[in-house]
């Protein structure tokens, strides 16, 4: 075991790897509560039950996808990176695809499955490098920042800090409202812990907010702590239903855009996370990432697994940097993360005391972390600033991640051509330009 994970070469041991794995798990464990609430559209009132995914089933799917993905990453790529259903991608799944487009969540799972299969193919061939090189870094940064703003907006809405207004579209909510005050407490305490660099701050913030909510009778006490694992029957294998029962629903431009969006965001989010974690851990070789193909393969296998169990796209978590800071250097820590996610399956009763007010601070803080990519954008170059800005601002304002990506990818070749930088545009970008023009014609 030590030889396979190169403990001696990397200057680590079982204790450091276990502590690192535990730290990574605590930093990303919030997804166990947040993902079921997002995919079930719990914060959206008056929806037909058919539009909502079962929270218990999604909880199980989330834990299993995270376990499988993290263990794959540890065994195949040997990197200290935890995986789980991604924030932003779950919001796109629930709020853009299901709520916005009116596409059944069953068909959306098929889109996740397709994107995972394509990701596997790209990971097994040299196409992944070509696609990564084709998309300009400036747009990658913009997409990350835009998703961050979108997630923060969702968190503010879930906490009723921001509410709908007939005159101004949005307005400040009633901050004296009990649940809203609870969310504000959670945000403040989480910010304090983040500033103090406490590992697992988001997770601990949710726990403290939940305890306070129960103490002041805003949240019901759980009937049990440990319970039988919830049934995953309502979501397991549903991703295949549209393929065999309604293939016509998959032969649309709208479905193509959904698959491309899942694939694009996962592909580049994963690539960015891999580089960030590997750099922090000192694993980069000559500015290149060793075993990058294996890491991307592990990520894509996790996405396919998650879609089969019944959850949105599984991706690598930037919170893994917390584990690296605690000493993790090898894939053994990722296996520890996977095992902990498996153990969490038996604590499902705790899921039902996690309300939207409790998870809102997590959404807001994750949004803050994602918006950090704004600093990498060349704002002084107008041909870059325009597509980047439109990508970022369109996501929260249109309530659609896909629309933000589409607008940015339409404007980029136009502004670059007009500024005389034609040679910097990869041919693939022209193809995406056409696809997203069709997106606006036939979908929006």
N, C-alpha and C positions, 0 to 999 in steps of 0.2 A: 504493500500500500504506500509506504513512504517513498519507495523507489519510483512507482508509477506517477505520483504527484510531485516528485522532485523536491521533497521537503528540505534535504540538505543543501541543494543548489540554491534554493530560494530563501534559506535561513528561517525556516518555520518549523512548527511542531504541532502535535495534535491539540494541545491546549489552546494555542493561538488560533488555529483553524476553527475549533469549536466555538470559542468566544467570538470570533469574527462572524461565523455563521449565525450565531444567536443574535448578534447585533444587527446584521442585515435583516434577519427575520423580523425583529422588533420594529425596525425602521419602515418596513413595507407591509406589516401585518394589517394595517388599516384597510387594505384592499379587501380583506375578508368581509368587512362590514359595509364598505362603500360600494363595492361592485354590485351586490344584490339590490341595494337601494336604487342605484342608477339604472340598471337593466330592467328593474320592475317598474320604473317610472313612478316610484313611491311618492315623490314630491309633487306629482301632477294629479290634481283631483279630477273626479268625474270622468274617468276613462273606462271603457269596457274592459272587463276582465280578460278578454281575448288578447288585448294589446299588452298585457302585463305578463312578464315572466315570473314564475314561482320563485320567491326569494330563497326558500330552503334549497331548491334544486340548483339555483345559481350559486349559492354558498358552497355547495359540494363541488360543483363544476369549477369554481374559482380555486378552491383548495387543491383539487386534483390536477388542474392545469398548472398551477404554480409548483406543485410537488414534482410532476413529471418534467416540466421545463427546467427547473433548477437542477434536478438530478441528471438530466441529459447534458446540461451545460457543464456540470462537474465531471461527468464520466467521459464525454466526447471531446469537449474543448479544453477542459481542465482550468477554467477560469473561475475566479471567486465572484461570480455574478448570479444573483437571484432573479428569477423570472416569475411573472404573474400577469393576469389580464391588465392591460395598460390603461391608465387614466388618459382621457382625451379620446382614445379609441372607443372606450365604453360609452362616453358621452356622444360621440358621433353615431354609434350604433343605436342608442336609445332615443336621442333627441332629434337627430337629423334623419336617420333612415326610418325608424319606426314611427316616431311622432310627427316629423316633418313631411316625409314622403308618403307616409301611410303604408309602408311595406311591412308585411307580417314579420314578426321577429324570427319565425321559422325560416323564412327566405333570407333574412339578414344573416342568420347562422350559416346558411349555404354560401353567402358571400365571403364570410370569414374563412370557411373551409377552402373555397377556391383560391383565395389570396394566400393561404398557407401552402397549398399544393404548388402554386406558382413560385412561391418563395423557396420551396424545396428544390424545384428545378433550377432556379437561379443560383441557389447555393451550391449545387452540384456541377455547375458549369462556370465558364468565365464571364457570363452575362452580368453577374452582379457588379463586377468592377466597372463594366461599361456603363451601366445605369447610374451607379454612384458618381462616376465622372461626368455623366451627361447633365445631371441636375446641378445647377450652380450652388455653391455653398451659401450664397446670400439668401436664396430662396429656402434652403434647408433651415437656416436660422430663423427666417420669417415664419415658417410653418410652426416651428417649435414655440416661438413667442406668441403667435396667434392662438394656438391651442391653450397656452397658459392663460391668456386673457379670457378665453371662452370658459375654461374650467373655473376660474375665479368668479366670473359672472354667474355661473351656475351655483357656486357656493353661496354667494351673496343673496341669490334668489331663495335658495333652500332655507336660509336663515331668516328670510323676510327682512333683511337689512335693505335690500332693494326690492321694490314692489312695482307692479304695473300702475300706470297713471293715464287716464284718457286724454289728458292735455299734453303731457310731455313724454309719453310712452313709458318712461320709468321715473321713479322718485324714491326718496329716502323713506323707509318704512317706519313703523312705530317702534322706536328703540326701547320703550318702556314695557313692551309686550314680554311676558315671561319666557317663552321659548327663544325669542330673539335675544334677550339678555343672556340666556344660557349659551347661545352660540357665540356671543361677543366675549363672554368669559372664556370659552374654549379657545377662541382666536387669540386673546391676550395671553393666556397661560402658555399656549403653544409657541407664540412668538418669543416669549421670555425664554423658554427652554431652547428654542432654536438659536437665539442670540448667545445663550450660554453654552452652545454646542453640546447639549445633552443628547446622547445617542438614543434614537427611538422617540424623539420629541413628539412627532405627530401621533404616534401610537399612545404614548403616555397622556397626551393632551385629550385624546378621545376618552380614555379611561377616567380621567379626573372630571371631565365634563359630564360623563354618564353618572358617576357617583354623586356629583352635585345635583344633577337632575333628579335622581331618585330621592335624595335627601330632602329636596324642596317639593317633592310630589309632582314634578313635571314629567317624570318617566316612571313607568310601572316597574316594580321589582320583578326580576326573572323568577319563574316557578322552579327552575332547575339550573344547575351549572353544567353538568354533564348529561348527555342524552344520546339516544340512538341516532346514528347518522341519518339525516333527512333523505327522502327518496329523490333520486335524480331521474325518475321515469319520465317526467313531463318534458324533459329537455334532451335526454340521451338519444343520440342518433337522429334527432329531428333535422339536422343539417342535410340529411340525405333525402328527405321527403320531397322537396321541390324537384330534385334531380329525376326521381322516378315517377312522381305523381303529377307534377305541373312544370315540365321543362320549358314551356312557353314563357313562363314568368321570368326565366333567366335569360331569354333572348331579347333583352332590351338595352338601350343605351344607358338607362338609369342604373340597371344592375351592373353594367360594365364600369360605370363611374364609381359605384360603391366598392367593387372589388379593387379597382385601381387605388382608391383612397385608403382602404385598409392596408393594401400592399405597400403603398408609398410611405405612409406614416410609420408603419412598423419597420420597414426596411431601413429608413434613415434614422429613426429613433434608436434602433438597435445598434447601428453602426456608430452613432455618436456616443452611446453609452459604453460600448466596448472600448472605444478609444479613450474615453475619459477615465474609466476604471483601470484599464491596463496602464495608462500613463501614471496614475496615482500609485499603482502597485509596483511600478518600475519594470513592467513586463514588455514594453515596446522595444523592438530591435531595429535600429537604423530608421527610426520614424515610421516603421511598419508594424502591423499587428500580426504576430505569429498565430497560426491556426485560426485565422479570421473565417475561413470557409467553414470550419467545423463549428465555430461559435454561431454563425448565421444558420447553419443546418440545425443546430440544437434549438434555436429560437423558432425556426419554421416548423419543426416537428412538434414543438409545444403548442403552436397556434392551431395546427391540425387537431391535436389531441383535445385542446380546449373547446374547439368548435363541435367536436363529436360529443363531448360531455354536456355542452350547452352554455358557453360563455363567449364573450367578445375576444378580440385578438390578444394573445399572450405575447409579452415582449420583455426585454431586459430592463431592469430597474436601476436608475441612477442612484437610488438609495443604497445600492451595493457599495458605494464609496464609504459609507459609514462602517461597514464590515472590514473594508480594507484598512481604514484608519485604526480599527481595533486590532489589526494584525493579520487578517486573512490574506493569503497569497496564492492559494491553489484551489482547484476544483473541489477539494474535500469540504471546504466551507459551504459550497453550493449544495453538496449532498446533505449537509447538516440542515440547511434552509429547507430543502425538500422534505426531509423527515419531519421537521417541525410543522410544516403545512399539513402533512398527513395526520399528525396528532391533533391538529386543530379541528379536524372533522368531528370530533366527539364533544365539542363545546358550542354546538349550534344554538342552544337556548340564549346564549349571550348576544346572538345576532339580533334578536327581537327587542332588545333594550337600546339598540343603536338607532336613534332617530335622525331625520335629516338635519336637525339642529346640531347634533353631535358630529356628524360627518362634514358639515359645512366648513369648519375651520381647516380640515384636511384638504378639501378642494381648493380653498383660497391659498393655503401655504404651498401646495404643489404648483399652483398657477404662478406664484411668485418665483419659485425655483425655475420654472420653464421659461419665464420671460427674461431670464438672465442672458439669453442668446441675443437680445437686442443690441448689446454692446459690440457684437461681432459684425454688424451690418454697416456697410460703407454709406452712411447717410449723406455724406458730402457729394456723392455722385448721384445726380438726379435720376439717371436711367436705372440705377439700382434702387434708389429710395422709393420710386413710384410703385413698382410691382411688390416690393417688400412691404410697404405701408398698406397697400390695398389688401394684400394677403392677411396681414395682421388684423386690421380694423374690421374687415368683412366678416371674420369668424364670429365674434360676439354680436355684431349688429345684424347679421342675417340669421343668426342662430344656427349656423351650418359651417362645419369644418371644411366640407367638400367645396362649398361655394367660395370660401376664402382661398383655397388652393387653386381652384379654377380661375378666379380673377387674376391672381398673381401670375399664373402660367400663361394667361392670355396676354397680359401687359408686358411680360419680360421680353419676348422676342421683338415686340413692337418698339419698345424704348431702346433696346440694344441696337436694332437695325438703324433707327433714326439718329443714334449717336455715333454711328460709324464703327460699331464694334461687332460687325457681322461675323467675323472670324471666331469670336468667342462663343457663338451659339452652337451647341451640339445639334446634329440633325434630329436626334430623339426629341429635342425640345419643340421642333416644328410639328412633329407627330402629336405631341401632347397638346400643342396649341390647337390643332384641328379637333382633337377629341373633346377639349373643353369648350370650344365654340359650339360643337354639337350638343354638349351638355346644356348650355344656356338655351339653345334653340328648342330642344325636345323635352327638357326636364323643368327648367326654371320657368 
